[in-house]
Amino acid sequence: MYIDPNTGGMLFQALAAAFAVASGVLLMFSGQIKQWFARMRRKLRKDQDEEQE
């Protein structure tokens, strides 16, 4: 499969920009994402404890 060098360069720039934006979003919201996972983990543990009783 042949990709024109100009098209490949443009594609690489778009993917690099998308990766940078995604990384920035994850970095900005990393605290909130961690809190969400902690809440879900606590909820699952609570549900499991209630089932055992």
mmCIF entry with sequence, helices, sheets and N, C-alpha, C, O atoms, coordinates in Angstrom:
data_MODEL
# 
_entry.id   MODEL 
# 
_entity.id                         1 
_entity.type                       polymer 
_entity.pdbx_number_of_molecules   1 
# 
_entity_poly.entity_id                      1 
_entity_poly.type                           'polypeptide(L)' 
_entity_poly.nstd_linkage                   no 
_entity_poly.nstd_monomer                   no 
_entity_poly.pdbx_seq_one_letter_code       MYIDPNTGGMLFQALAAAFAVASGVLLMFSGQIKQWFARMRRKLRKDQDEEQE 
_entity_poly.pdbx_seq_one_letter_code_can   MYIDPNTGGMLFQALAAAFAVASGVLLMFSGQIKQWFARMRRKLRKDQDEEQE 
_entity_poly.pdbx_strand_id                 A 
# 
loop_
_entity_poly_seq.entity_id 
_entity_poly_seq.num 
_entity_poly_seq.mon_id 
_entity_poly_seq.hetero 
1 1  MET n 
1 2  TYR n 
1 3  ILE n 
1 4  ASP n 
1 5  PRO n 
1 6  ASN n 
1 7  THR n 
1 8  GLY n 
1 9  GLY n 
1 10 MET n 
1 11 LEU n 
1 12 PHE n 
1 13 GLN n 
1 14 ALA n 
1 15 LEU n 
1 16 ALA n 
1 17 ALA n 
1 18 ALA n 
1 19 PHE n 
1 20 ALA n 
1 21 VAL n 
1 22 ALA n 
1 23 SER n 
1 24 GLY n 
1 25 VAL n 
1 26 LEU n 
1 27 LEU n 
1 28 MET n 
1 29 PHE n 
1 30 SER n 
1 31 GLY n 
1 32 GLN n 
1 33 ILE n 
1 34 LYS n 
1 35 GLN n 
1 36 TRP n 
1 37 PHE n 
1 38 ALA n 
1 39 ARG n 
1 40 MET n 
1 41 ARG n 
1 42 ARG n 
1 43 LYS n 
1 44 LEU n 
1 45 ARG n 
1 46 LYS n 
1 47 ASP n 
1 48 GLN n 
1 49 ASP n 
1 50 GLU n 
1 51 GLU n 
1 52 GLN n 
1 53 GLU n 
# 
_struct_asym.id          A 
_struct_asym.entity_id   1 
# 
loop_
_struct_conf.conf_type_id 
_struct_conf.id 
_struct_conf.pdbx_PDB_helix_id 
_struct_conf.beg_label_comp_id 
_struct_conf.beg_label_asym_id 
_struct_conf.beg_label_seq_id 
_struct_conf.pdbx_beg_PDB_ins_code 
_struct_conf.end_label_comp_id 
_struct_conf.end_label_asym_id 
_struct_conf.end_label_seq_id 
_struct_conf.pdbx_end_PDB_ins_code 
_struct_conf.beg_auth_comp_id 
_struct_conf.beg_auth_asym_id 
_struct_conf.beg_auth_seq_id 
_struct_conf.end_auth_comp_id 
_struct_conf.end_auth_asym_id 
_struct_conf.end_auth_seq_id 
_struct_conf.pdbx_PDB_helix_class 
_struct_conf.details 
_struct_conf.pdbx_PDB_helix_length 
HELX_P HELX_P1 AA1 PRO A 5  ? MET A 28 ? PRO A 5  MET A 28 1 ? 24 
HELX_P HELX_P2 AA2 SER A 30 ? GLN A 52 ? SER A 30 GLN A 52 1 ? 23 
# 
_struct_conf_type.id          HELX_P 
_struct_conf_type.criteria    ? 
_struct_conf_type.reference   ? 
# 
loop_
_atom_site.group_PDB 
_atom_site.id 
_atom_site.type_symbol 
_atom_site.label_atom_id 
_atom_site.label_alt_id 
_atom_site.label_comp_id 
_atom_site.label_asym_id 
_atom_site.label_entity_id 
_atom_site.label_seq_id 
_atom_site.pdbx_PDB_ins_code 
_atom_site.Cartn_x 
_atom_site.Cartn_y 
_atom_site.Cartn_z 
_atom_site.occupancy 
_atom_site.B_iso_or_equiv 
_atom_site.pdbx_formal_charge 
_atom_site.auth_seq_id 
_atom_site.auth_comp_id 
_atom_site.auth_asym_id 
_atom_site.auth_atom_id 
_atom_site.pdbx_PDB_model_num 
ATOM 1   N N  . MET A 1 1  ? 0.853   -1.178  0.000  1.00 0.00 ? 1  MET A N  1 
ATOM 2   C CA . MET A 1 1  ? 0.000   0.000   0.000  1.00 0.00 ? 1  MET A CA 1 
ATOM 3   C C  . MET A 1 1  ? 0.899   1.241   0.000  1.00 0.00 ? 1  MET A C  1 
ATOM 4   O O  . MET A 1 1  ? 1.822   1.344   0.808  1.00 0.00 ? 1  MET A O  1 
ATOM 5   N N  . TYR A 1 2  ? 0.633   2.148   -0.880 1.00 0.00 ? 2  TYR A N  1 
ATOM 6   C CA . TYR A 1 2  ? 1.434   3.353   -1.026 1.00 0.00 ? 2  TYR A CA 1 
ATOM 7   C C  . TYR A 1 2  ? 0.694   4.542   -0.418 1.00 0.00 ? 2  TYR A C  1 
ATOM 8   O O  . TYR A 1 2  ? -0.485  4.763   -0.692 1.00 0.00 ? 2  TYR A O  1 
ATOM 9   N N  . ILE A 1 3  ? 1.408   5.299   0.409  1.00 0.00 ? 3  ILE A N  1 
ATOM 10  C CA . ILE A 1 3  ? 0.857   6.544   0.948  1.00 0.00 ? 3  ILE A CA 1 
ATOM 11  C C  . ILE A 1 3  ? 1.752   7.671   0.476  1.00 0.00 ? 3  ILE A C  1 
ATOM 12  O O  . ILE A 1 3  ? 2.965   7.639   0.684  1.00 0.00 ? 3  ILE A O  1 
ATOM 13  N N  . ASP A 1 4  ? 1.171   8.640   -0.141 1.00 0.00 ? 4  ASP A N  1 
ATOM 14  C CA . ASP A 1 4  ? 1.917   9.800   -0.613 1.00 0.00 ? 4  ASP A CA 1 
ATOM 15  C C  . ASP A 1 4  ? 2.618   10.461  0.574  1.00 0.00 ? 4  ASP A C  1 
ATOM 16  O O  . ASP A 1 4  ? 2.001   10.602  1.630  1.00 0.00 ? 4  ASP A O  1 
ATOM 17  N N  . PRO A 1 5  ? 3.880   10.870  0.445  1.00 0.00 ? 5  PRO A N  1 
ATOM 18  C CA . PRO A 1 5  ? 4.604   11.475  1.572  1.00 0.00 ? 5  PRO A CA 1 
ATOM 19  C C  . PRO A 1 5  ? 3.879   12.673  2.200  1.00 0.00 ? 5  PRO A C  1 
ATOM 20  O O  . PRO A 1 5  ? 3.901   12.842  3.419  1.00 0.00 ? 5  PRO A O  1 
ATOM 21  N N  . ASN A 1 6  ? 3.248   13.491  1.378  1.00 0.00 ? 6  ASN A N  1 
ATOM 22  C CA . ASN A 1 6  ? 2.525   14.640  1.936  1.00 0.00 ? 6  ASN A CA 1 
ATOM 23  C C  . ASN A 1 6  ? 1.322   14.187  2.756  1.00 0.00 ? 6  ASN A C  1 
ATOM 24  O O  . ASN A 1 6  ? 1.031   14.759  3.806  1.00 0.00 ? 6  ASN A O  1 
ATOM 25  N N  . THR A 1 7  ? 0.633   13.172  2.282  1.00 0.00 ? 7  THR A N  1 
ATOM 26  C CA . THR A 1 7  ? -0.516  12.648  3.009  1.00 0.00 ? 7  THR A CA 1 
ATOM 27  C C  . THR A 1 7  ? -0.067  12.004  4.312  1.00 0.00 ? 7  THR A C  1 
ATOM 28  O O  . THR A 1 7  ? -0.708  12.180  5.348  1.00 0.00 ? 7  THR A O  1 
ATOM 29  N N  . GLY A 1 8  ? 1.032   11.257  4.265  1.00 0.00 ? 8  GLY A N  1 
ATOM 30  C CA . GLY A 1 8  ? 1.562   10.624  5.467  1.00 0.00 ? 8  GLY A CA 1 
ATOM 31  C C  . GLY A 1 8  ? 1.964   11.645  6.514  1.00 0.00 ? 8  GLY A C  1 
ATOM 32  O O  . GLY A 1 8  ? 1.707   11.456  7.703  1.00 0.00 ? 8  GLY A O  1 
ATOM 33  N N  . GLY A 1 9  ? 2.592   12.723  6.079  1.00 0.00 ? 9  GLY A N  1 
ATOM 34  C CA . GLY A 1 9  ? 2.993   13.783  7.004  1.00 0.00 ? 9  GLY A CA 1 
ATOM 35  C C  . GLY A 1 9  ? 1.794   14.458  7.640  1.00 0.00 ? 9  GLY A C  1 
ATOM 36  O O  . GLY A 1 9  ? 1.791   14.749  8.836  1.00 0.00 ? 9  GLY A O  1 
ATOM 37  N N  . MET A 1 10 ? 0.768   14.705  6.824  1.00 0.00 ? 10 MET A N  1 
ATOM 38  C CA . MET A 1 10 ? -0.444  15.326  7.339  1.00 0.00 ? 10 MET A CA 1 
ATOM 39  C C  . MET A 1 10 ? -1.146  14.395  8.333  1.00 0.00 ? 10 MET A C  1 
ATOM 40  O O  . MET A 1 10 ? -1.631  14.832  9.377  1.00 0.00 ? 10 MET A O  1 
ATOM 41  N N  . LEU A 1 11 ? -1.188  13.114  7.991  1.00 0.00 ? 11 LEU A N  1 
ATOM 42  C CA . LEU A 1 11 ? -1.806  12.125  8.870  1.00 0.00 ? 11 LEU A CA 1 
ATOM 43  C C  . LEU A 1 11 ? -1.052  12.046  10.199 1.00 0.00 ? 11 LEU A C  1 
ATOM 44  O O  . LEU A 1 11 ? -1.665  11.994  11.265 1.00 0.00 ? 11 LEU A O  1 
ATOM 45  N N  . PHE A 1 12 ? 0.283   12.036  10.127 1.00 0.00 ? 12 PHE A N  1 
ATOM 46  C CA . PHE A 1 12 ? 1.091   11.988  11.344 1.00 0.00 ? 12 PHE A CA 1 
ATOM 47  C C  . PHE A 1 12 ? 0.837   13.220  12.207 1.00 0.00 ? 12 PHE A C  1 
ATOM 48  O O  . PHE A 1 12 ? 0.711   13.096  13.425 1.00 0.00 ? 12 PHE A O  1 
ATOM 49  N N  . GLN A 1 13 ? 0.760   14.387  11.613 1.00 0.00 ? 13 GLN A N  1 
ATOM 50  C CA . GLN A 1 13 ? 0.507   15.609  12.380 1.00 0.00 ? 13 GLN A CA 1 
ATOM 51  C C  . GLN A 1 13 ? -0.851  15.566  13.052 1.00 0.00 ? 13 GLN A C  1 
ATOM 52  O O  . GLN A 1 13 ? -0.985  15.987  14.201 1.00 0.00 ? 13 GLN A O  1 
ATOM 53  N N  . ALA A 1 14 ? -1.859  15.063  12.357 1.00 0.00 ? 14 ALA A N  1 
ATOM 54  C CA . ALA A 1 14 ? -3.199  14.971  12.944 1.00 0.00 ? 14 ALA A CA 1 
ATOM 55  C C  . ALA A 1 14 ? -3.205  13.981  14.102 1.00 0.00 ? 14 ALA A C  1 
ATOM 56  O O  . ALA A 1 14 ? -3.793  14.255  15.148 1.00 0.00 ? 14 ALA A O  1 
ATOM 57  N N  . LEU A 1 15 ? -2.550  12.826  13.922 1.00 0.00 ? 15 LEU A N  1 
ATOM 58  C CA . LEU A 1 15 ? -2.498  11.839  15.001 1.00 0.00 ? 15 LEU A CA 1 
ATOM 59  C C  . LEU A 1 15 ? -1.696  12.353  16.193 1.00 0.00 ? 15 LEU A C  1 
ATOM 60  O O  . LEU A 1 15 ? -2.066  12.096  17.339 1.00 0.00 ? 15 LEU A O  1 
ATOM 61  N N  . ALA A 1 16 ? -0.612  13.071  15.943 1.00 0.00 ? 16 ALA A N  1 
ATOM 62  C CA . ALA A 1 16 ? 0.189   13.630  17.024 1.00 0.00 ? 16 ALA A CA 1 
ATOM 63  C C  . ALA A 1 16 ? -0.624  14.659  17.812 1.00 0.00 ? 16 ALA A C  1 
ATOM 64  O O  . ALA A 1 16 ? -0.559  14.695  19.041 1.00 0.00 ? 16 ALA A O  1 
ATOM 65  N N  . ALA A 1 17 ? -1.384  15.490  17.110 1.00 0.00 ? 17 ALA A N  1 
ATOM 66  C CA . ALA A 1 17 ? -2.221  16.481  17.783 1.00 0.00 ? 17 ALA A CA 1 
ATOM 67  C C  . ALA A 1 17 ? -3.320  15.799  18.598 1.00 0.00 ? 17 ALA A C  1 
ATOM 68  O O  . ALA A 1 17 ? -3.602  16.211  19.723 1.00 0.00 ? 17 ALA A O  1 
ATOM 69  N N  . ALA A 1 18 ? -3.936  14.763  18.040 1.00 0.00 ? 18 ALA A N  1 
ATOM 70  C CA . ALA A 1 18 ? -4.981  14.035  18.768 1.00 0.00 ? 18 ALA A CA 1 
ATOM 71  C C  . ALA A 1 18 ? -4.403  13.378  20.015 1.00 0.00 ? 18 ALA A C  1 
ATOM 72  O O  . ALA A 1 18 ? -5.039  13.390  21.069 1.00 0.00 ? 18 ALA A O  1 
ATOM 73  N N  . PHE A 1 19 ? -3.208  12.806  19.911 1.00 0.00 ? 19 PHE A N  1 
ATOM 74  C CA . PHE A 1 19 ? -2.551  12.181  21.060 1.00 0.00 ? 19 PHE A CA 1 
ATOM 75  C C  . PHE A 1 19 ? -2.239  13.228  22.128 1.00 0.00 ? 19 PHE A C  1 
ATOM 76  O O  . PHE A 1 19 ? -2.423  12.972  23.318 1.00 0.00 ? 19 PHE A O  1 
ATOM 77  N N  . ALA A 1 20 ? -1.771  14.395  21.714 1.00 0.00 ? 20 ALA A N  1 
ATOM 78  C CA . ALA A 1 20 ? -1.450  15.463  22.662 1.00 0.00 ? 20 ALA A CA 1 
ATOM 79  C C  . ALA A 1 20 ? -2.705  15.942  23.392 1.00 0.00 ? 20 ALA A C  1 
ATOM 80  O O  . ALA A 1 20 ? -2.671  16.165  24.602 1.00 0.00 ? 20 ALA A O  1 
ATOM 81  N N  . VAL A 1 21 ? -3.795  16.099  22.671 1.00 0.00 ? 21 VAL A N  1 
ATOM 82  C CA . VAL A 1 21 ? -5.053  16.535  23.286 1.00 0.00 ? 21 VAL A CA 1 
ATOM 83  C C  . VAL A 1 21 ? -5.563  15.476  24.264 1.00 0.00 ? 21 VAL A C  1 
ATOM 84  O O  . VAL A 1 21 ? -5.976  15.804  25.377 1.00 0.00 ? 21 VAL A O  1 
ATOM 85  N N  . ALA A 1 22 ? -5.536  14.204  23.849 1.00 0.00 ? 22 ALA A N  1 
ATOM 86  C CA . ALA A 1 22 ? -6.002  13.128  24.725 1.00 0.00 ? 22 ALA A CA 1 
ATOM 87  C C  . ALA A 1 22 ? -5.149  13.039  25.980 1.00 0.00 ? 22 ALA A C  1 
ATOM 88  O O  . ALA A 1 22 ? -5.676  12.835  27.073 1.00 0.00 ? 22 ALA A O  1 
ATOM 89  N N  . SER A 1 23 ? -3.844  13.189  25.837 1.00 0.00 ? 23 SER A N  1 
ATOM 90  C CA . SER A 1 23 ? -2.951  13.151  26.990 1.00 0.00 ? 23 SER A CA 1 
ATOM 91  C C  . SER A 1 23 ? -3.235  14.316  27.932 1.00 0.00 ? 23 SER A C  1 
ATOM 92  O O  . SER A 1 23 ? -3.245  14.147  29.151 1.00 0.00 ? 23 SER A O  1 
ATOM 93  N N  . GLY A 1 24 ? -3.463  15.480  27.372 1.00 0.00 ? 24 GLY A N  1 
ATOM 94  C CA . GLY A 1 24 ? -3.770  16.647  28.186 1.00 0.00 ? 24 GLY A CA 1 
ATOM 95  C C  . GLY A 1 24 ? -5.072  16.493  28.952 1.00 0.00 ? 24 GLY A C  1 
ATOM 96  O O  . GLY A 1 24 ? -5.158  16.859  30.124 1.00 0.00 ? 24 GLY A O  1 
ATOM 97  N N  . VAL A 1 25 ? -6.079  15.953  28.293 1.00 0.00 ? 25 VAL A N  1 
ATOM 98  C CA . VAL A 1 25 ? -7.372  15.743  28.950 1.00 0.00 ? 25 VAL A CA 1 
ATOM 99  C C  . VAL A 1 25 ? -7.224  14.738  30.086 1.00 0.00 ? 25 VAL A C  1 
ATOM 100 O O  . VAL A 1 25 ? -7.745  14.956  31.179 1.00 0.00 ? 25 VAL A O  1 
ATOM 101 N N  . LEU A 1 26 ? -6.519  13.641  29.835 1.00 0.00 ? 26 LEU A N  1 
ATOM 102 C CA . LEU A 1 26 ? -6.303  12.650  30.888 1.00 0.00 ? 26 LEU A CA 1 
ATOM 103 C C  . LEU A 1 26 ? -5.530  13.246  32.054 1.00 0.00 ? 26 LEU A C  1 
ATOM 104 O O  . LEU A 1 26 ? -5.835  12.961  33.212 1.00 0.00 ? 26 LEU A O  1 
ATOM 105 N N  . LEU A 1 27 ? -4.535  14.067  31.757 1.00 0.00 ? 27 LEU A N  1 
ATOM 106 C CA . LEU A 1 27 ? -3.749  14.692  32.814 1.00 0.00 ? 27 LEU A CA 1 
ATOM 107 C C  . LEU A 1 27 ? -4.595  15.671  33.619 1.00 0.00 ? 27 LEU A C  1 
ATOM 108 O O  . LEU A 1 27 ? -4.499  15.716  34.846 1.00 0.00 ? 27 LEU A O  1 
ATOM 109 N N  . MET A 1 28 ? -5.421  16.451  32.935 1.00 0.00 ? 28 MET A N  1 
ATOM 110 C CA . MET A 1 28 ? -6.254  17.436  33.640 1.00 0.00 ? 28 MET A CA 1 
ATOM 111 C C  . MET A 1 28 ? -7.283  16.762  34.542 1.00 0.00 ? 28 MET A C  1 
ATOM 112 O O  . MET A 1 28 ? -7.547  17.235  35.648 1.00 0.00 ? 28 MET A O  1 
ATOM 113 N N  . PHE A 1 29 ? -7.860  15.667  34.076 1.00 0.00 ? 29 PHE A N  1 
ATOM 114 C CA . PHE A 1 29 ? -8.926  15.021  34.823 1.00 0.00 ? 29 PHE A CA 1 
ATOM 115 C C  . PHE A 1 29 ? -8.471  13.773  35.570 1.00 0.00 ? 29 PHE A C  1 
ATOM 116 O O  . PHE A 1 29 ? -9.309  12.981  36.000 1.00 0.00 ? 29 PHE A O  1 
ATOM 117 N N  . SER A 1 30 ? -7.168  13.579  35.736 1.00 0.00 ? 30 SER A N  1 
ATOM 118 C CA . SER A 1 30 ? -6.672  12.357  36.364 1.00 0.00 ? 30 SER A CA 1 
ATOM 119 C C  . SER A 1 30 ? -7.169  12.215  37.805 1.00 0.00 ? 30 SER A C  1 
ATOM 120 O O  . SER A 1 30 ? -7.478  11.106  38.239 1.00 0.00 ? 30 SER A O  1 
ATOM 121 N N  . GLY A 1 31 ? -7.247  13.304  38.539 1.00 0.00 ? 31 GLY A N  1 
ATOM 122 C CA . GLY A 1 31 ? -7.751  13.241  39.910 1.00 0.00 ? 31 GLY A CA 1 
ATOM 123 C C  . GLY A 1 31 ? -9.203  12.799  39.957 1.00 0.00 ? 31 GLY A C  1 
ATOM 124 O O  . GLY A 1 31 ? -9.578  11.964  40.780 1.00 0.00 ? 31 GLY A O  1 
ATOM 125 N N  . GLN A 1 32 ? -10.009 13.355  39.083 1.00 0.00 ? 32 GLN A N  1 
ATOM 126 C CA . GLN A 1 32 ? -11.427 12.990  39.051 1.00 0.00 ? 32 GLN A CA 1 
ATOM 127 C C  . GLN A 1 32 ? -11.621 11.560  38.578 1.00 0.00 ? 32 GLN A C  1 
ATOM 128 O O  . GLN A 1 32 ? -12.527 10.869  39.045 1.00 0.00 ? 32 GLN A O  1 
ATOM 129 N N  . ILE A 1 33 ? -10.777 11.108  37.652 1.00 0.00 ? 33 ILE A N  1 
ATOM 130 C CA . ILE A 1 33 ? -10.872 9.729   37.173 1.00 0.00 ? 33 ILE A CA 1 
ATOM 131 C C  . ILE A 1 33 ? -10.518 8.765   38.301 1.00 0.00 ? 33 ILE A C  1 
ATOM 132 O O  . ILE A 1 33 ? -11.185 7.745   38.477 1.00 0.00 ? 33 ILE A O  1 
ATOM 133 N N  . LYS A 1 34 ? -9.474  9.081   39.063 1.00 0.00 ? 34 LYS A N  1 
ATOM 134 C CA . LYS A 1 34 ? -9.083  8.237   40.202 1.00 0.00 ? 34 LYS A CA 1 
ATOM 135 C C  . LYS A 1 34 ? -10.194 8.180   41.245 1.00 0.00 ? 34 LYS A C  1 
ATOM 136 O O  . LYS A 1 34 ? -10.484 7.117   41.794 1.00 0.00 ? 34 LYS A O  1 
ATOM 137 N N  . GLN A 1 35 ? -10.817 9.330   41.518 1.00 0.00 ? 35 GLN A N  1 
ATOM 138 C CA . GLN A 1 35 ? -11.918 9.363   42.484 1.00 0.00 ? 35 GLN A CA 1 
ATOM 139 C C  . GLN A 1 35 ? -13.087 8.515   42.004 1.00 0.00 ? 35 GLN A C  1 
ATOM 140 O O  . GLN A 1 35 ? -13.712 7.822   42.806 1.00 0.00 ? 35 GLN A O  1 
ATOM 141 N N  . TRP A 1 36 ? -13.391 8.556   40.721 1.00 0.00 ? 36 TRP A N  1 
ATOM 142 C CA . TRP A 1 36 ? -14.495 7.772   40.176 1.00 0.00 ? 36 TRP A CA 1 
ATOM 143 C C  . TRP A 1 36 ? -14.233 6.281   40.340 1.00 0.00 ? 36 TRP A C  1 
ATOM 144 O O  . TRP A 1 36 ? -15.120 5.529   40.744 1.00 0.00 ? 36 TRP A O  1 
ATOM 145 N N  . PHE A 1 37 ? -12.997 5.851   40.021 1.00 0.00 ? 37 PHE A N  1 
ATOM 146 C CA . PHE A 1 37 ? -12.666 4.444   40.183 1.00 0.00 ? 37 PHE A CA 1 
ATOM 147 C C  . PHE A 1 37 ? -12.710 4.036   41.651 1.00 0.00 ? 37 PHE A C  1 
ATOM 148 O O  . PHE A 1 37 ? -13.151 2.932   41.972 1.00 0.00 ? 37 PHE A O  1 
ATOM 149 N N  . ALA A 1 38 ? -12.255 4.916   42.548 1.00 0.00 ? 38 ALA A N  1 
ATOM 150 C CA . ALA A 1 38 ? -12.295 4.608   43.983 1.00 0.00 ? 38 ALA A CA 1 
ATOM 151 C C  . ALA A 1 38 ? -13.743 4.467   44.455 1.00 0.00 ? 38 ALA A C  1 
ATOM 152 O O  . ALA A 1 38 ? -14.054 3.568   45.236 1.00 0.00 ? 38 ALA A O  1 
ATOM 153 N N  . ARG A 1 39 ? -14.631 5.354   43.985 1.00 0.00 ? 39 ARG A N  1 
ATOM 154 C CA . ARG A 1 39 ? -16.047 5.256   44.357 1.00 0.00 ? 39 ARG A CA 1 
ATOM 155 C C  . ARG A 1 39 ? -16.668 3.961   43.849 1.00 0.00 ? 39 ARG A C  1 
ATOM 156 O O  . ARG A 1 39 ? -17.424 3.306   44.566 1.00 0.00 ? 39 ARG A O  1 
ATOM 157 N N  . MET A 1 40 ? -16.345 3.594   42.609 1.00 0.00 ? 40 MET A N  1 
ATOM 158 C CA . MET A 1 40 ? -16.886 2.355   42.049 1.00 0.00 ? 40 MET A CA 1 
ATOM 159 C C  . MET A 1 40 ? -16.375 1.143   42.840 1.00 0.00 ? 40 MET A C  1 
ATOM 160 O O  . MET A 1 40 ? -17.128 0.208   43.110 1.00 0.00 ? 40 MET A O  1 
ATOM 161 N N  . ARG A 1 41 ? -15.094 1.172   43.206 1.00 0.00 ? 41 ARG A N  1 
ATOM 162 C CA . ARG A 1 41 ? -14.526 0.070   43.967 1.00 0.00 ? 41 ARG A CA 1 
ATOM 163 C C  . ARG A 1 41 ? -15.202 -0.046  45.331 1.00 0.00 ? 41 ARG A C  1 
ATOM 164 O O  . ARG A 1 41 ? -15.530 -1.145  45.777 1.00 0.00 ? 41 ARG A O  1 
ATOM 165 N N  . ARG A 1 42 ? -15.409 1.107   45.997 1.00 0.00 ? 42 ARG A N  1 
ATOM 166 C CA . ARG A 1 42 ? -16.089 1.104   47.299 1.00 0.00 ? 42 ARG A CA 1 
ATOM 167 C C  . ARG A 1 42 ? -17.516 0.580   47.171 1.00 0.00 ? 42 ARG A C  1 
ATOM 168 O O  . ARG A 1 42 ? -17.982 -0.188  48.012 1.00 0.00 ? 42 ARG A O  1 
ATOM 169 N N  . LYS A 1 43 ? -18.204 1.003   46.110 1.00 0.00 ? 43 LYS A N  1 
ATOM 170 C CA . LYS A 1 43 ? -19.585 0.568   45.899 1.00 0.00 ? 43 LYS A CA 1 
ATOM 171 C C  . LYS A 1 43 ? -19.639 -0.944  45.674 1.00 0.00 ? 43 LYS A C  1 
ATOM 172 O O  . LYS A 1 43 ? -20.514 -1.621  46.214 1.00 0.00 ? 43 LYS A O  1 
ATOM 173 N N  . LEU A 1 44 ? -18.715 -1.469  44.886 1.00 0.00 ? 44 LEU A N  1 
ATOM 174 C CA . LEU A 1 44 ? -18.681 -2.912  44.639 1.00 0.00 ? 44 LEU A CA 1 
ATOM 175 C C  . LEU A 1 44 ? -18.408 -3.685  45.927 1.00 0.00 ? 44 LEU A C  1 
ATOM 176 O O  . LEU A 1 44 ? -19.029 -4.715  46.185 1.00 0.00 ? 44 LEU A O  1 
ATOM 177 N N  . ARG A 1 45 ? -17.467 -3.176  46.740 1.00 0.00 ? 45 ARG A N  1 
ATOM 178 C CA . ARG A 1 45 ? -17.170 -3.841  48.007 1.00 0.00 ? 45 ARG A CA 1 
ATOM 179 C C  . ARG A 1 45 ? -18.379 -3.810  48.930 1.00 0.00 ? 45 ARG A C  1 
ATOM 180 O O  . ARG A 1 45 ? -18.681 -4.801  49.595 1.00 0.00 ? 45 ARG A O  1 
ATOM 181 N N  . LYS A 1 46 ? -19.068 -2.679  48.974 1.00 0.00 ? 46 LYS A N  1 
ATOM 182 C CA . LYS A 1 46 ? -20.248 -2.542  49.819 1.00 0.00 ? 46 LYS A CA 1 
ATOM 183 C C  . LYS A 1 46 ? -21.335 -3.519  49.374 1.00 0.00 ? 46 LYS A C  1 
ATOM 184 O O  . LYS A 1 46 ? -21.977 -4.165  50.203 1.00 0.00 ? 46 LYS A O  1 
ATOM 185 N N  . ASP A 1 47 ? -21.533 -3.622  48.070 1.00 0.00 ? 47 ASP A N  1 
ATOM 186 C CA . ASP A 1 47 ? -22.542 -4.558  47.548 1.00 0.00 ? 47 ASP A CA 1 
ATOM 187 C C  . ASP A 1 47 ? -22.165 -5.996  47.877 1.00 0.00 ? 47 ASP A C  1 
ATOM 188 O O  . ASP A 1 47 ? -23.038 -6.796  48.212 1.00 0.00 ? 47 ASP A O  1 
ATOM 189 N N  . GLN A 1 48 ? -20.903 -6.336  47.789 1.00 0.00 ? 48 GLN A N  1 
ATOM 190 C CA . GLN A 1 48 ? -20.453 -7.692  48.098 1.00 0.00 ? 48 GLN A CA 1 
ATOM 191 C C  . GLN A 1 48 ? -20.621 -7.991  49.592 1.00 0.00 ? 48 GLN A C  1 
ATOM 192 O O  . GLN A 1 48 ? -21.012 -9.094  49.972 1.00 0.00 ? 48 GLN A O  1 
ATOM 193 N N  . ASP A 1 49 ? -20.322 -6.996  50.429 1.00 0.00 ? 49 ASP A N  1 
ATOM 194 C CA . ASP A 1 49 ? -20.484 -7.189  51.878 1.00 0.00 ? 49 ASP A CA 1 
ATOM 195 C C  . ASP A 1 49 ? -21.950 -7.389  52.236 1.00 0.00 ? 49 ASP A C  1 
ATOM 196 O O  . ASP A 1 49 ? -22.264 -8.201  53.106 1.00 0.00 ? 49 ASP A O  1 
ATOM 197 N N  . GLU A 1 50 ? -22.850 -6.665  51.581 1.00 0.00 ? 50 GLU A N  1 
ATOM 198 C CA . GLU A 1 50 ? -24.283 -6.813  51.855 1.00 0.00 ? 50 GLU A CA 1 
ATOM 199 C C  . GLU A 1 50 ? -24.778 -8.181  51.402 1.00 0.00 ? 50 GLU A C  1 
ATOM 200 O O  . GLU A 1 50 ? -25.649 -8.760  52.052 1.00 0.00 ? 50 GLU A O  1 
ATOM 201 N N  . GLU A 1 51 ? -24.250 -8.707  50.313 1.00 0.00 ? 51 GLU A N  1 
ATOM 202 C CA . GLU A 1 51 ? -24.665 -10.020 49.838 1.00 0.00 ? 51 GLU A CA 1 
ATOM 203 C C  . GLU A 1 51 ? -24.216 -11.121 50.784 1.00 0.00 ? 51 GLU A C  1 
ATOM 204 O O  . GLU A 1 51 ? -24.909 -12.129 50.927 1.00 0.00 ? 51 GLU A O  1 
ATOM 205 N N  . GLN A 1 52 ? -23.078 -10.951 51.429 1.00 0.00 ? 52 GLN A N  1 
ATOM 206 C CA . GLN A 1 52 ? -22.543 -11.963 52.328 1.00 0.00 ? 52 GLN A CA 1 
ATOM 207 C C  . GLN A 1 52 ? -23.312 -12.016 53.651 1.00 0.00 ? 52 GLN A C  1 
ATOM 208 O O  . GLN A 1 52 ? -23.322 -13.046 54.325 1.00 0.00 ? 52 GLN A O  1 
ATOM 209 N N  . GLU A 1 53 ? -23.934 -10.942 54.008 1.00 0.00 ? 53 GLU A N  1 
ATOM 210 C CA . GLU A 1 53 ? -24.662 -10.901 55.292 1.00 0.00 ? 53 GLU A CA 1 
ATOM 211 C C  . GLU A 1 53 ? -25.993 -11.590 55.224 1.00 0.00 ? 53 GLU A C  1 
ATOM 212 O O  . GLU A 1 53 ? -26.715 -11.637 56.220 1.00 0.00 ? 53 GLU A O  1 
# 
